[in-house]
Amino acid sequence: MNAKKAMILIGVALVLFYVITQPTQAAEAVQGILGWLQDGAEAIITFMRNLFA
């Protein structure tokens, strides 16, 4: 097994451990990330609308 695969497996294991041991905090973290992505997408859409208006 090469180092890249080992690091990916370790990362997945840590994420699963976090989700299993602290589901509420994990859900809040995901909601925060999705909110950040939504805000970024809305900002890009607003920029494009203003650019071509």
ABEGO torsion letter per residue (X at the ends): XBAAAAAAAAAAAAAAAAAAABAAAAAAAAAAAAAAAAAAAAAAAAAAAAAAX
